[in-house]
Amino acid sequence: MWRVPFLLGRLRVETRAATAVEYGLILAGIVLVIFGALQALGGSTANMWNNISTKVLAAH
């Protein structure tokens, strides 16, 4: 029975797991922003390369 207060006290002092979770959430947010930016820019970039390809083929 004495182990329960000991374990609860140890959980309160332990911060490494909380820090790892926080870093994981920050990383997940950064990844979502990158995916959103790639998705937003992907269509315009594809159109740009298609236009370039069309102009190069027309020049020959």
N, C-alpha and C positions, 0 to 999 in steps of 0.2 A: 504494500500500500504506500510506502514511502517513496516509491519510484515515480508516481504520478506527479507530485509537485516538482520533483527534480526534472522530469522530462518537460513539463510546462515551462519551467524557468529556463531551461536550455533553449527551447524554441523561441522564447522572447529575446534571448541574447544573440541567437544565430541570425546573422544578416546576409550571409553569402547567398543563400537560396533566393532571398528577396531581390538582391542585386542582380542575380542571374536572370530572374523573371523580368525585371525592369529592362535590362539590356535586350532581352528577347523581344519584348514589346516594342522597343525603339527600333530594333532591326526590322521587325515585321512592318512597322509604319513606313520605314524608308523603302522597303521592297515594294509596298503598295504604291507609293508615290512614283517610284521608277516605272512600275508596270503601267500606271496611268499615263505617265508622260510618253512612254513608248507607244502606247495604244493611240494616244492623241496625235503624235507625230508620224506614226507609221503610214497612215493613208496618204498624207501630203508628200512624204518621202517617196513612196511608191509611185505616185503620180509624177513627181519630178523626174525620176529615173525613166519612166515610160516616155515622157516628153523628150528627154535627151536621146533615148534610143530611136524614137521616131525621127527626130531631126538628123541624127547621124545616118540612118538608113536612107532618108530622103536626099541627103547630100551626095550619096554615091551614085 
